[in-house]
Structure formats: structure tokens, C-alpha cells
Amino acid sequence: MTKLTELERARLRWRARRGLLENDLIITRFLDRYEHDLTDEDVSALTLLFEMGDNELLEILLGKAGLQGQYDVVPLRRMIKQMQEL
């Protein structure tokens, strides 16, 4: 597992910025807690997740919808669960 550089961390946090405050709060809380433990696979999965539309992402973060298709992968399932538990 390689550690994220400061630049990679800044880029990940910038990509995590969302149009909906609720998404921002949930994702920022997750990154505050787990950022230093993220693997390259986790970062790739989060980058994919951040391509999702804001409303769709909020439904998933609130547990009202599940991950589907290309988003339904083990790292995202794990991280979404962690986000929901914070």
C-alpha cells in the first residue's frame, strides 16, 4: 500500500467537493477519518464514485439506493458503509 502524497490528498479532496452540502459533509468526514488509510484501489474507486451525479450519490450515501453497475465494487461498498457509519 502506497501512501498518498500531499498533492494526491489535495487532489482527492478537491474532487470530493460536491454541489450538495450534504454530500460534502459526509465525504469530508470520511476523508478526515480514513484518508491516510486509503489504498490506490480505494482512490481509484472514489474517483469513479465522484463521477456520479450529486442527487444519485446522496441517495446512496443515505442508504436510499444501492450501488449498481460499474459502481458496485467491493472497495466502494466498504467505503460507502464506512461513510454511513460516521
ABEGO torsion letter per residue (X at the ends): XBBBBAAAAAAAAAAABBABAAAAAAAAAAAAAAAAABBAAAAAAAAAAAABBAAAAAAAAAGABBBBEAABBAAAAAAAAAAAAX
